[in-house]
Amino acid sequence: MSKLATAVKRILVGRPFSSERLAHTLLPKRIALPVFASDALSSVAYAPEELFLVLSVAGISAYAFASWVGLTVAAVMLVVVASYRQNVRAYPSGGGDYEVATVNLGRTAGLVVASALLVDYVLTVAVSISSAASNIGSALPFVAAHKVTFAVAAIIVLTAANLRGIRESGSAFAVPTYAFMIGIIVMLGWGLIRVLLLGEHLRAESASFGLRGEGNQLVGVALVFLVLRAFSSGCAALTGVEAISNGVPAFQKPKSRNAATTLLLLGSISVTMLMGLIVLAQLTGVKIADNPAQQLIGAPHGYAQKTLVAQLAQVVFDGFPPAFYFITVVTALILALAANTAFNGFPVLGSILALDRYLPRQLHTRGDRLAFSNGIIFLAGAATVLVIAFGAEVTRLIQLYIVGVFVSFTLSQTGMVRHWNRLLALGPEPAERRRMRRSQAINLLGLLMTGSVLVVVLATKFAQGAWIAIAAMVAIFLVMRAIRKHYDRVSAELMPREIDTVLPSRNHAIVLVATLHLPTLRALAYARATRPDVLEAVTVNVDDASTRDLVEQWEARELPVPLKVVESPYREITKPVIDYVKRARSDNPRNVVTVFIPEYVVGHWWEQILHNQSALRIKARLLFEPGVMVTSVPWQARSSVHVAQREELAPGAVRWGMNTDRAAKPSNSTPGTSTPASGPPAGAAAVTPPPRGGDRP
């Protein structure tokens, strides 16, 4: 990595942490709440609005169902929170729903849950960032005109923050998250005091408008279906609850108790804000229409519909505009930061899946700052693709949402019920049995609730876009199964066998030669030092004049290794070499052919384009030939010396006096080779002892 790239990386990501500092990256509850709960808390900012939007289809009379639908959503949330408190106590390793389903329901169920969660995490980032772009765009026309660009830039900023480490990103995001919670609770408290205690007649800016339903008045089954749609949209408030169960390892000890406490805080705050917003919206007469231009009667021409939270803040703080702007800003911030929950949950789940060999093993590797960097980058890339593909339109993205999280909810609670059945069958003590029965009852209620919501969501959202999320889950499921089969097959192939411990009976060494220069002489010297049974140099004749010059130089130096010339009438290099190696390889499985390839080691990327291209092609082809060993013999060019001597330091580290002795100390050897970087003199090949049988053709 160049000095400039290293400096940029250190500025963005920070200095690397040693593995011993992993314990210092664990989160206390005050930081864990904004890290893992920002998604669920931010959902409260738009879930009530989505609920009113759906009910608006039936006209103003349907708003009477809003409180009841809100209470139902709140009840489901409390049950889910109580259920997940049992999860984090029983399975604190961080596998969350995936581990619960895998252990109790089998691998297939576990993969279904994992697929659903991975899709849901990606959608969380895309929906949250797009929603933030829409909210900020309502105040800043420039952002509205460049929503996709703004959303992609926000994803990049979140990615950089999370690459710096989970604790640092949590500390950075704690302030806006707490500001949002305090702002909304103060707004709700002051608004309810003004209406209920002071008797003030607060009316939102849309309260004087009429609301026209779309089409004919909905009754009977159609009205029931509409209310169910409103319920499924309101259930968006539950997204993010599962993130805490997946992030238990990130908590400080005692991990399970701290995670359970954070879940309780999350549930209490979310339900309070959800019901407060719905009640205050009804008291102030807020009207939210799916199609404002057609549905709002009496609205002025060109009326721009504000969000539900903005309308409430405007009427509650009508005499204090700074409070209105504060609520608007922190709401936009929390919507942007809600994606941070996914940035903490997705990499942990990806690491566990990689450890189980269902995803590439690179996702299990921690980066410089002890975060799962590859998982963070993968999530950012997938979310960016979604944002660009859907134009950062929340209305289009929201239809894909919720399905995945309720699939994982339902299977997780099913697994927990079986978990308690298995433990109860072991005959615990009476007190412990009563505790298990109580926990089982909670999880059983959670199963009934989440299963019912899943059916409602599938029935009301499938045709509107949920099928895309389901298709993505199926695709990810199949890919993970294929990855596991691949790893299992490769592991079986690589298992040691008795025949593999037998040494080769015959080694035929070939040194590839293009020009007689120092890299070639080094390769010849090294090949002779290995003492093969047969040693020969091979060159491909693509130009008669050059080949004659090479042969003359070879004979003039009287090198003790025979030079073979392979004809290539079509001026091809790779295929003649491969064919020659195949002929040299006998049918005896214990015989091997070792091909030595001289290579330049250069210090600049553009130099690599100018050198080693033929060597790379030949090496790539030879790797697929059985019984053929490929040895690269490096020659360090002068431009590579500064790379070997370079020490990766943080920007300003030398100025601050850190590692100055190491930075100033030159490197006298090149890692990975025992020969000096300057190379041997031209006659070095002659001082090496002749190989056994090296003079034979």
C-alpha positions as CSV (number, residue, x, y, z in Angstrom):
1,M,0.0,0.0,0.0
2,S,1.4,3.4,-0.9
3,K,2.2,6.1,1.6
4,L,-0.8,8.2,0.4
5,A,-3.2,5.3,0.7
6,T,-1.9,4.4,4.1
7,A,-2.3,8.0,5.3
8,V,-5.9,8.2,4.0
9,K,-6.7,4.9,5.6
10,R,-5.4,5.9,9.0
11,I,-7.2,9.3,8.8
12,L,-10.6,7.6,8.0
13,V,-10.3,4.4,10.0
14,G,-7.7,5.3,12.6
15,R,-4.7,3.4,14.0
16,P,-5.0,-0.3,14.2
17,F,-5.9,-2.0,17.5
18,S,-4.1,-5.1,18.8
19,S,-6.3,-8.1,19.6
20,E,-5.7,-7.5,23.3
21,R,-7.9,-4.4,23.1
22,L,-11.0,-6.3,22.1
23,A,-12.3,-6.2,25.6
24,H,-12.0,-2.3,25.5
25,T,-14.4,-2.2,22.5
26,L,-17.3,-3.7,24.4
27,L,-20.3,-1.5,25.0
28,P,-21.9,-0.3,28.3
29,K,-25.7,-0.1,28.3
30,R,-25.7,3.7,27.8
31,I,-23.8,3.2,24.5
32,A,-25.4,-0.1,23.5
33,L,-28.9,1.5,23.5
34,P,-28.1,4.0,20.7
35,V,-26.0,1.5,18.8
36,F,-28.5,-1.4,18.7
37,A,-31.8,0.5,19.2
38,S,-31.5,3.3,16.7
39,D,-33.3,1.3,14.0
40,A,-36.2,0.4,16.3
41,L,-36.4,3.9,17.7
42,S,-36.3,5.5,14.3
43,S,-39.1,3.2,13.1
44,V,-41.3,5.1,15.5
45,A,-40.7,8.2,13.5
46,Y,-42.4,6.8,10.3
47,A,-44.5,3.8,11.5
48,P,-47.4,5.9,12.8
49,E,-47.3,8.0,9.6
50,E,-47.4,4.8,7.5
51,L,-50.4,3.7,9.6
52,F,-52.3,6.9,8.9
53,L,-51.3,6.8,5.2
54,V,-52.9,3.4,4.7
55,L,-56.1,4.3,6.6
56,S,-56.5,7.5,4.6
57,V,-57.5,5.4,1.6
58,A,-60.9,4.9,3.3
59,G,-61.3,8.5,4.2
60,I,-61.4,10.4,7.5
61,S,-63.7,7.9,9.2
62,A,-61.1,5.2,9.0
63,Y,-58.8,7.3,11.3
64,A,-61.0,6.1,14.2
65,F,-59.2,2.7,13.9
66,A,-55.7,4.3,14.3
67,S,-55.6,4.1,18.1
68,W,-56.7,0.5,18.1
69,V,-54.3,-0.5,15.4
70,G,-51.6,1.4,17.4
71,L,-52.4,-0.5,20.6
72,T,-52.2,-3.8,18.8
73,V,-48.8,-2.9,17.4
74,A,-47.7,-1.9,20.8
75,A,-48.9,-5.1,22.3
76,V,-47.0,-7.1,19.7
77,M,-43.9,-5.1,20.4
78,L,-44.1,-5.7,24.2
79,V,-44.6,-9.4,23.6
80,V,-41.7,-9.6,21.2
81,V,-39.4,-7.7,23.6
82,A,-40.4,-10.0,26.5
83,S,-39.7,-13.0,24.2
84,Y,-36.3,-11.8,23.1
85,R,-35.3,-11.2,26.7
86,Q,-35.6,-15.0,27.1
87,N,-33.5,-15.4,23.9
88,V,-30.6,-13.3,25.0
89,R,-30.4,-15.2,28.4
90,A,-30.6,-18.6,26.8
91,Y,-28.3,-17.9,23.8
92,P,-25.8,-15.1,24.7
93,S,-23.2,-16.0,22.0
94,G,-24.5,-13.5,19.5
95,G,-26.1,-16.0,17.0
96,G,-29.5,-14.6,17.9
97,D,-32.4,-16.0,15.9
98,Y,-30.0,-17.9,13.6
99,E,-28.5,-19.9,16.5
100,V,-31.8,-20.5,18.2
101,A,-33.4,-21.8,15.0
102,T,-30.3,-23.9,14.1
103,V,-30.0,-25.6,17.5
104,N,-33.6,-26.3,18.0
105,L,-35.1,-26.6,14.5
106,G,-32.2,-27.8,12.4
107,R,-29.8,-26.3,9.8
108,T,-32.4,-25.6,7.2
109,A,-34.5,-23.5,9.6
110,G,-31.3,-21.7,10.7
111,L,-30.4,-20.8,7.1
112,V,-34.0,-19.6,6.5
113,V,-33.6,-17.2,9.5
114,A,-30.1,-16.1,8.4
115,S,-31.3,-15.4,4.9
116,A,-34.2,-13.4,6.2
117,L,-32.0,-11.4,8.6
118,L,-29.4,-10.6,6.0
119,V,-32.0,-9.3,3.6
120,D,-33.7,-7.3,6.4
121,Y,-30.4,-5.7,7.4
122,V,-29.7,-4.6,3.9
123,L,-33.2,-3.2,3.6
124,T,-32.8,-1.4,6.9
125,V,-29.9,0.6,5.6
126,A,-31.6,1.3,2.3
127,V,-35.0,2.3,3.8
128,S,-33.5,4.4,6.7
129,I,-31.1,6.3,4.5
130,S,-33.7,6.9,1.8
131,S,-36.2,8.1,4.5
132,A,-33.6,10.5,5.9
133,A,-32.9,11.8,2.4
134,S,-36.6,12.4,1.9
135,N,-37.0,14.2,5.3
136,I,-34.0,16.4,4.7
137,G,-35.1,17.0,1.1
138,S,-38.4,18.5,2.3
139,A,-36.3,21.3,3.9
140,L,-33.5,21.5,1.4
141,P,-34.6,21.4,-2.3
142,F,-31.0,20.6,-3.4
143,V,-31.0,17.3,-1.4
144,A,-34.5,16.5,-2.9
145,A,-33.1,16.9,-6.4
146,H,-30.1,14.7,-5.6
147,K,-31.6,12.1,-3.2
148,V,-29.6,9.1,-4.6
149,T,-26.3,11.0,-4.4
150,F,-27.1,12.1,-0.8
151,A,-28.1,8.6,0.2
152,V,-25.0,7.0,-1.2
153,A,-22.8,9.6,0.5
154,A,-24.6,9.0,3.8
155,I,-23.9,5.2,3.4
156,I,-20.2,5.9,2.8
157,V,-20.0,8.1,5.9
158,L,-21.7,5.4,8.0
159,T,-19.3,2.8,6.6
160,A,-16.3,4.9,7.5
161,A,-17.6,5.5,11.0
162,N,-18.2,1.8,11.6
163,L,-14.8,0.8,10.2
164,R,-13.3,2.9,13.0
165,G,-14.7,0.4,15.5
166,I,-18.1,-0.4,17.1
167,R,-17.4,1.6,20.3
168,E,-16.3,4.8,18.5
169,S,-19.2,4.7,16.1
170,G,-21.5,4.1,19.1
171,S,-20.1,7.1,21.0
172,A,-20.5,9.3,17.9
173,F,-24.1,8.2,17.3
174,A,-25.2,8.3,21.0
175,V,-25.7,12.1,21.0
176,P,-28.2,12.3,18.1
177,T,-30.1,9.2,19.3
178,Y,-30.5,10.5,22.8
179,A,-31.4,13.9,21.4
180,F,-34.2,12.3,19.3
181,M,-35.6,10.4,22.3
182,I,-35.5,13.4,24.6
183,G,-36.9,15.7,21.9
184,I,-39.9,13.4,21.0
185,I,-40.7,12.7,24.6
186,V,-40.6,16.4,25.5
187,M,-42.8,17.2,22.5
188,L,-45.3,14.5,23.5
189,G,-45.4,15.5,27.1
190,W,-45.7,19.3,26.5
191,G,-48.4,18.7,23.8
192,L,-50.5,16.4,26.0
193,I,-50.2,18.9,28.9
194,R,-51.3,21.7,26.7
195,V,-54.3,19.8,25.4
196,L,-55.4,17.7,28.4
197,L,-54.4,19.8,31.4
198,L,-54.3,23.4,30.1
199,G,-57.3,22.9,27.9
200,E,-55.7,24.5,24.8
201,H,-57.3,23.8,21.4
202,L,-54.2,22.8,19.4
203,R,-54.9,22.2,15.7
204,A,-52.3,21.0,13.2
205,E,-51.9,22.8,9.9
206,S,-53.8,20.0,8.1
207,A,-56.6,19.8,10.7
208,S,-58.8,22.2,8.7
209,F,-58.5,20.1,5.5
210,G,-61.1,17.5,4.5
211,L,-59.9,14.0,3.6
212,R,-61.4,12.2,0.6
213,G,-61.2,8.4,0.3
214,E,-60.0,6.8,-2.8
215,G,-62.9,5.3,-4.8
216,N,-66.0,4.1,-3.1
217,Q,-66.5,3.9,0.6
218,L,-64.8,0.7,1.9
219,V,-66.9,-1.7,3.9
220,G,-66.9,-5.3,5.0
221,V,-64.0,-7.4,3.9
222,A,-62.4,-4.5,2.0
223,L,-62.3,-2.4,5.2
224,V,-60.9,-5.3,7.2
225,F,-58.2,-5.9,4.7
226,L,-57.4,-2.1,4.8
227,V,-57.1,-2.2,8.6
228,L,-54.8,-5.2,8.3
229,R,-52.7,-3.4,5.8
230,A,-52.4,-0.5,8.3
231,F,-51.5,-2.9,11.0
232,S,-48.7,-4.5,8.9
233,S,-47.4,-1.0,8.0
234,G,-47.4,0.0,11.7
235,C,-45.5,-3.2,12.5
236,A,-42.5,-1.5,10.9
237,A,-42.0,-0.1,14.4
238,L,-40.8,-3.6,15.4
239,T,-37.9,-3.7,13.0
240,G,-34.5,-3.6,14.8
241,V,-35.7,-5.4,18.0
242,E,-33.8,-8.6,16.9
243,A,-30.5,-6.7,16.5
244,I,-29.8,-6.8,20.3
245,S,-30.0,-10.6,20.3
246,N,-27.5,-10.7,17.5
247,G,-25.1,-8.3,19.2
248,V,-24.9,-9.7,22.7
249,P,-21.1,-10.3,22.4
250,A,-20.6,-6.6,22.0
251,F,-22.0,-5.9,25.5
252,Q,-19.9,-5.5,28.6
253,K,-20.2,-8.3,31.2
254,P,-22.7,-9.5,32.4
255,K,-23.6,-9.7,28.7
256,S,-27.0,-11.4,28.9
257,R,-28.3,-9.2,31.7
258,N,-27.1,-6.0,30.1
259,A,-28.7,-7.1,26.7
260,A,-32.0,-7.9,28.4
261,T,-32.0,-4.6,30.2
262,T,-31.3,-2.7,27.0
263,L,-34.2,-4.6,25.3
264,L,-36.5,-3.6,28.2
265,L,-35.5,0.1,27.8
266,L,-36.0,-0.1,24.0
267,G,-39.5,-1.6,24.3
268,S,-40.6,0.9,26.9
269,I,-39.3,4.0,25.0
270,S,-40.6,2.7,21.6
271,V,-44.1,1.9,22.9
272,T,-44.3,5.3,24.7
273,M,-43.3,7.2,21.6
274,L,-45.5,5.2,19.2
275,M,-48.7,5.6,21.2
276,G,-47.9,9.2,22.1
277,L,-47.5,10.2,18.5
278,I,-50.8,8.4,17.5
279,V,-52.8,9.9,20.3
280,L,-51.3,13.5,19.8
281,A,-51.9,13.2,16.1
282,Q,-55.6,12.5,16.7
283,L,-56.0,15.2,19.3
284,T,-54.5,17.8,17.0
285,G,-56.4,16.6,13.9
286,V,-53.3,15.7,11.8
287,K,-54.2,14.4,8.4
288,I,-51.7,12.4,6.3
289,A,-52.8,11.4,2.8
290,D,-51.3,8.9,0.4
291,N,-52.1,11.2,-2.4
292,P,-52.3,14.8,-1.0
293,A,-53.2,16.5,-4.2
294,Q,-56.3,14.3,-4.7
295,Q,-57.3,13.5,-1.2
296,L,-56.9,16.7,0.9
297,I,-59.9,18.9,0.4
298,G,-59.3,22.6,1.0
299,A,-55.5,22.4,0.8
300,P,-53.9,25.4,-1.0
301,H,-52.5,24.9,-4.5
302,G,-49.0,23.4,-4.4
303,Y,-49.4,22.3,-0.7
304,A,-46.4,20.3,0.4
305,Q,-47.4,17.7,2.9
306,K,-45.2,17.7,6.0
307,T,-44.4,14.5,7.9
308,L,-46.5,13.6,10.9
309,V,-43.7,14.4,13.3
310,A,-43.0,17.8,11.7
311,Q,-46.7,18.7,11.8
312,L,-46.9,17.8,15.5
313,A,-43.7,19.7,16.4
314,Q,-45.0,22.7,14.5
315,V,-48.3,22.9,16.4
316,V,-46.8,21.9,19.9
317,F,-44.0,24.5,19.7
318,D,-45.9,27.1,17.7
319,G,-44.5,29.9,19.9
320,F,-40.9,28.6,19.9
321,P,-39.6,27.9,16.3
322,P,-36.1,26.7,17.4
323,A,-37.8,23.6,19.1
324,F,-39.6,22.8,15.8
325,Y,-36.3,22.9,13.9
326,F,-34.6,20.9,16.6
327,I,-37.2,18.1,16.3
328,T,-37.0,18.2,12.5
329,V,-33.2,17.9,12.5
330,V,-32.9,15.1,15.1
331,T,-35.6,13.1,13.4
332,A,-33.7,13.3,10.1
333,L,-30.5,12.4,11.9
334,I,-32.0,9.3,13.7
335,L,-33.4,8.1,10.4
336,A,-29.9,8.3,8.9
337,L,-28.3,6.7,11.9
338,A,-30.9,3.9,12.1
339,A,-28.8,2.2,9.5
340,N,-26.2,1.9,12.2
341,T,-28.1,-1.0,13.8
342,A,-27.7,-3.0,10.6
343,F,-24.0,-2.0,10.4
344,N,-23.6,-3.6,13.9
345,G,-25.8,-6.6,13.4
346,F,-25.0,-7.7,9.8
347,P,-21.2,-8.1,10.3
348,V,-21.7,-10.1,13.5
349,L,-24.2,-12.5,11.9
350,G,-22.0,-12.7,8.8
351,S,-19.0,-13.7,11.0
352,I,-21.0,-16.5,12.6
353,L,-22.2,-17.7,9.3
354,A,-18.7,-17.6,7.9
355,L,-17.5,-19.6,10.9
356,D,-20.2,-22.2,10.1
357,R,-18.9,-22.2,6.5
358,Y,-22.1,-20.8,5.0
359,L,-20.4,-17.5,3.9
360,P,-16.9,-16.8,2.7
361,R,-14.4,-17.0,5.5
362,Q,-13.2,-13.5,4.9
363,L,-16.4,-12.3,6.7
364,H,-15.1,-13.8,9.9
365,T,-11.9,-11.7,9.9
366,R,-11.6,-8.6,12.1
367,G,-10.1,-5.5,10.6
368,D,-7.5,-3.0,12.0
369,R,-10.0,-1.6,14.5
370,L,-11.3,-5.0,15.6
371,A,-14.6,-4.6,13.6
372,F,-15.7,-7.1,11.0
373,S,-14.6,-4.8,8.2
374,N,-15.5,-7.1,5.3
375,G,-19.0,-7.5,6.5
376,I,-19.4,-3.8,6.9
377,I,-18.2,-3.1,3.4
378,F,-20.4,-5.9,1.9
379,L,-23.5,-4.5,3.7
380,A,-22.6,-1.0,2.4
381,G,-22.2,-2.2,-1.2
382,A,-25.5,-4.2,-1.1
383,A,-27.4,-1.3,0.3
384,T,-25.9,1.1,-2.2
385,V,-27.1,-1.1,-5.0
386,L,-30.6,-1.1,-3.6
387,V,-30.7,2.7,-3.2
388,I,-29.5,3.3,-6.7
389,A,-31.9,0.6,-8.2
390,F,-34.9,2.0,-6.4
391,G,-34.0,5.7,-6.8
392,A,-33.9,6.1,-3.0
393,E,-37.8,6.1,-3.0
394,V,-39.1,5.0,0.4
395,T,-42.5,4.2,-1.0
396,R,-41.0,1.6,-3.3
397,L,-38.5,0.2,-0.7
398,I,-40.9,0.0,2.2
399,Q,-43.0,-2.7,0.4
400,L,-40.0,-5.1,0.6
401,Y,-39.5,-4.4,4.3
402,I,-40.8,-6.3,7.4
403,V,-41.2,-9.7,5.8
404,G,-37.7,-10.8,6.7
405,V,-37.8,-9.7,10.3
406,F,-41.1,-11.5,11.0
407,V,-39.8,-14.7,9.4
408,S,-36.9,-14.6,11.8
409,F,-39.3,-13.7,14.7
410,T,-41.6,-16.6,14.1
411,L,-38.9,-19.3,13.6
412,S,-36.9,-17.9,16.6
413,Q,-39.9,-18.2,18.9
414,T,-40.7,-21.7,17.6
415,G,-37.1,-22.7,18.4
416,M,-37.4,-21.2,21.9
417,V,-40.5,-23.2,22.6
418,R,-38.7,-26.4,21.7
419,H,-35.7,-25.3,23.7
420,W,-37.7,-25.1,26.9
421,N,-39.4,-28.4,26.1
422,R,-36.0,-30.1,25.8
423,L,-34.8,-28.6,29.1
424,L,-38.1,-29.4,30.9
425,A,-37.7,-33.1,29.8
426,L,-34.4,-33.2,31.9
427,G,-36.4,-32.9,35.1
428,P,-35.2,-29.7,36.7
429,E,-35.9,-28.6,40.3
430,P,-39.4,-27.3,41.0
431,A,-38.3,-23.6,41.2
432,E,-36.3,-23.9,38.0
433,R,-39.2,-25.8,36.3
434,R,-41.6,-22.9,37.2
435,R,-39.1,-20.4,35.8
436,M,-38.8,-22.4,32.6
437,R,-42.6,-22.8,32.3
438,R,-43.0,-19.0,32.6
439,S,-40.3,-18.4,29.9
440,Q,-41.9,-21.0,27.7
441,A,-45.3,-19.3,28.0
442,I,-43.8,-16.0,27.0
443,N,-42.1,-17.5,24.0
444,L,-45.3,-19.4,23.0
445,L,-47.3,-16.1,23.1
446,G,-44.5,-14.5,21.0
447,L,-44.8,-17.3,18.5
448,L,-48.6,-16.9,18.2
449,M,-48.2,-13.1,17.8
450,T,-45.4,-13.0,15.4
451,G,-46.8,-15.9,13.3
452,S,-50.1,-14.1,13.0
453,V,-48.4,-10.8,12.0
454,L,-46.3,-12.8,9.4
455,V,-49.5,-14.1,7.8
456,V,-51.0,-10.6,7.7
457,V,-47.8,-9.1,6.2
458,L,-47.6,-11.8,3.5
459,A,-51.3,-11.4,2.7
460,T,-51.3,-7.6,2.5
461,K,-47.8,-6.9,1.0
462,F,-46.9,-9.8,-1.2
463,A,-48.2,-8.4,-4.4
464,Q,-46.9,-4.9,-3.6
465,G,-43.3,-5.9,-3.5
466,A,-42.7,-8.3,-0.6
467,W,-42.2,-11.0,-3.2
468,I,-38.9,-9.4,-4.1
469,A,-37.6,-9.8,-0.6
470,I,-38.8,-13.4,-0.5
471,A,-37.0,-14.1,-3.8
472,A,-33.8,-12.5,-2.4
473,M,-34.1,-14.7,0.7
474,V,-34.5,-17.8,-1.4
475,A,-31.5,-16.8,-3.5
476,I,-29.3,-16.2,-0.4
477,F,-30.4,-19.5,1.1
478,L,-29.4,-21.4,-2.0
479,V,-26.0,-19.5,-2.2
480,M,-25.2,-20.3,1.4
481,R,-26.1,-24.0,0.9
482,A,-23.8,-24.1,-2.2
483,I,-21.0,-22.4,-0.2
484,R,-21.3,-24.9,2.6
485,K,-21.2,-27.8,0.1
486,H,-18.1,-26.4,-1.5
487,Y,-16.3,-26.0,1.8
488,D,-17.3,-29.5,2.8
489,R,-16.2,-31.0,-0.5
490,V,-12.8,-29.2,-0.4
491,S,-12.3,-30.2,3.2
492,A,-12.9,-33.9,2.3
493,E,-10.4,-33.6,-0.6
494,L,-7.8,-32.0,1.6
495,M,-7.9,-34.6,4.4
496,P,-4.4,-36.2,4.8
497,R,-4.0,-39.7,3.4
498,E,-1.2,-42.1,3.9
499,I,-0.1,-41.9,0.2
500,D,0.3,-38.1,0.5
501,T,3.2,-38.5,3.0
502,V,5.4,-40.4,0.5
503,L,8.2,-38.3,-1.0
504,P,8.4,-37.8,-4.8
505,S,10.5,-40.5,-6.5
506,R,11.7,-38.2,-9.3
507,N,11.8,-34.4,-9.8
508,H,12.1,-32.9,-13.2
509,A,13.0,-29.2,-12.9
510,I,12.4,-26.7,-15.7
511,V,13.6,-23.1,-15.7
512,L,11.7,-20.8,-18.0
513,V,14.0,-18.4,-19.9
514,A,13.1,-15.4,-22.0
515,T,16.4,-13.4,-21.8
516,L,19.7,-14.2,-20.2
517,H,19.8,-11.6,-17.5
518,L,20.2,-11.5,-13.7
519,P,16.7,-12.8,-12.8
520,T,17.3,-15.8,-15.1
521,L,20.7,-16.5,-13.5
522,R,19.2,-16.3,-10.0
523,A,16.5,-18.8,-11.1
524,L,19.1,-21.1,-12.5
525,A,21.2,-20.9,-9.3
526,Y,18.2,-21.6,-7.1
527,A,17.0,-24.5,-9.3
528,R,20.4,-26.1,-9.2
529,A,20.5,-25.7,-5.4
530,T,17.4,-27.9,-5.1
531,R,19.3,-30.8,-6.7
532,P,16.6,-32.2,-9.0
533,D,17.0,-35.4,-10.9
534,V,16.7,-33.6,-14.2
535,L,17.3,-29.9,-14.8
536,E,16.9,-28.0,-18.0
537,A,16.2,-24.5,-19.2
538,V,13.4,-23.9,-21.7
539,T,12.7,-21.0,-24.0
540,V,9.9,-20.5,-26.6
541,N,10.9,-19.4,-30.1
542,V,8.6,-16.6,-31.1
543,D,11.4,-14.6,-32.9
544,D,14.2,-16.4,-34.7
545,A,16.8,-13.6,-34.3
546,S,16.2,-13.2,-30.5
547,T,16.3,-16.9,-30.0
548,R,19.6,-17.2,-31.9
549,D,21.1,-14.4,-29.7
550,L,19.9,-16.2,-26.5
551,V,21.5,-19.5,-27.6
552,E,24.8,-17.8,-28.5
553,Q,24.9,-16.0,-25.1
554,W,24.1,-19.3,-23.4
555,E,26.9,-21.1,-25.1
556,A,29.3,-18.2,-24.6
557,R,28.7,-18.3,-20.8
558,E,29.1,-22.1,-20.8
559,L,26.3,-22.6,-18.3
560,P,26.0,-26.1,-17.0
561,V,22.3,-26.3,-17.6
562,P,21.1,-27.4,-21.1
563,L,18.8,-24.9,-23.0
564,K,15.9,-26.4,-24.9
565,V,14.2,-24.3,-27.6
566,V,10.4,-25.0,-28.0
567,E,9.1,-23.9,-31.4
568,S,6.0,-21.8,-31.6
569,P,4.9,-21.2,-35.2
570,Y,1.9,-19.1,-34.1
571,R,4.0,-17.0,-31.8
572,E,2.2,-18.2,-28.7
573,I,4.1,-18.5,-25.4
574,T,1.7,-20.1,-22.9
575,K,0.4,-23.1,-24.8
576,P,3.9,-24.4,-25.9
577,V,5.1,-24.2,-22.3
578,I,2.1,-26.1,-21.0
579,D,2.4,-28.8,-23.7
580,Y,6.1,-29.2,-22.9
581,V,5.5,-29.6,-19.2
582,K,2.8,-32.2,-19.9
583,R,5.2,-34.2,-21.9
584,A,7.8,-34.0,-19.2
585,R,5.3,-35.3,-16.6
586,S,5.3,-39.1,-16.6
587,D,2.3,-41.3,-15.7
588,N,3.9,-42.2,-12.4
589,P,1.9,-40.3,-9.7
590,R,5.1,-40.0,-7.5
591,N,6.9,-38.1,-10.2
592,V,6.7,-34.3,-10.2
593,V,7.7,-31.5,-12.5
594,T,9.0,-28.2,-10.9
595,V,8.8,-25.1,-13.0
596,F,10.9,-22.2,-11.9
597,I,9.7,-18.8,-13.2
598,P,11.9,-15.7,-12.8
599,E,9.7,-12.6,-11.8
600,Y,10.4,-9.0,-11.3
601,V,9.4,-7.4,-8.0
602,V,8.6,-3.7,-8.7
603,G,7.5,-0.9,-6.4
604,H,4.9,0.9,-8.5
605,W,1.6,-0.4,-9.8
606,W,2.2,0.9,-13.3
607,E,5.5,-1.1,-13.4
608,Q,3.5,-4.3,-12.8
609,I,1.6,-3.6,-16.0
610,L,4.9,-3.5,-17.9
611,H,6.4,-6.7,-16.5
612,N,5.5,-10.3,-15.5
613,Q,2.4,-10.6,-17.8
614,S,3.6,-13.8,-19.5
615,A,4.8,-15.2,-16.2
616,L,1.4,-14.6,-14.6
617,R,-0.5,-16.3,-17.5
618,I,1.9,-19.3,-17.5
619,K,1.7,-19.6,-13.7
620,A,-2.1,-19.4,-13.7
621,R,-2.3,-22.3,-16.3
622,L,0.3,-24.5,-14.6
623,L,-1.6,-24.4,-11.3
624,F,-4.3,-26.6,-12.8
625,E,-1.8,-29.2,-14.0
626,P,-1.6,-32.2,-11.6
627,G,1.9,-33.2,-10.4
628,V,3.4,-29.8,-11.4
629,M,5.0,-27.5,-8.8
630,V,5.3,-23.8,-9.6
631,T,8.1,-21.8,-8.0
632,S,8.4,-18.0,-8.4
633,V,12.0,-16.8,-8.1
634,P,11.8,-13.0,-7.3
635,W,14.2,-10.4,-8.4
636,Q,13.8,-7.1,-6.5
637,A,14.1,-4.1,-8.8
638,R,15.5,-0.9,-7.4
639,S,12.0,0.7,-7.3
640,S,10.9,-2.0,-4.8
641,V,13.5,-1.2,-2.2
642,H,11.4,1.7,-0.7
643,V,8.5,-0.7,-0.3
644,A,10.5,-3.2,1.7
645,Q,11.8,-0.4,4.0
646,R,8.4,1.3,4.4
647,E,6.8,1.1,7.9
648,E,3.0,1.6,8.1
649,L,2.6,4.4,10.7
650,A,-0.3,6.6,11.5
651,P,-0.2,10.1,10.0
652,G,2.1,12.2,12.2
653,A,3.4,9.2,14.1
654,V,7.0,10.1,13.5
655,R,6.3,13.7,14.4
656,W,4.8,12.5,17.7
657,G,7.8,10.4,18.5
658,M,6.1,7.0,18.0
659,N,8.1,4.1,16.4
660,T,10.8,6.5,15.2
661,D,13.6,4.0,15.7
662,R,11.7,1.4,13.6
663,A,10.8,3.9,10.9
664,A,14.4,5.1,10.5
665,K,15.9,1.6,10.5
666,P,16.5,0.4,6.9
667,S,15.6,-3.1,5.9
668,N,18.5,-5.3,4.9
669,S,16.5,-8.3,3.7
670,T,13.4,-9.0,1.8
671,P,10.7,-11.1,3.5
672,G,10.1,-14.4,1.9
673,T,13.5,-14.8,0.2
674,S,16.9,-15.6,1.6
675,T,18.8,-13.8,-1.2
676,P,19.8,-10.2,-0.9
677,A,17.6,-7.6,-2.6
678,S,20.4,-6.4,-4.9
679,G,20.8,-9.9,-6.4
680,P,23.9,-12.0,-7.1
681,P,26.6,-11.0,-9.5
682,A,26.4,-12.3,-13.0
683,G,28.6,-15.3,-12.3
684,A,26.8,-16.4,-9.2
685,A,25.4,-19.4,-10.9
686,A,28.8,-20.9,-11.4
687,V,29.6,-21.1,-7.6
688,T,26.6,-23.2,-6.8
689,P,27.3,-27.0,-6.5
690,P,26.2,-28.8,-9.6
691,P,22.9,-30.7,-9.2
692,R,22.7,-34.5,-9.3
693,G,22.1,-35.4,-12.9
694,G,21.9,-31.7,-13.8
695,D,24.0,-32.1,-17.0
696,R,21.7,-34.8,-18.4
697,P,19.4,-33.6,-21.2
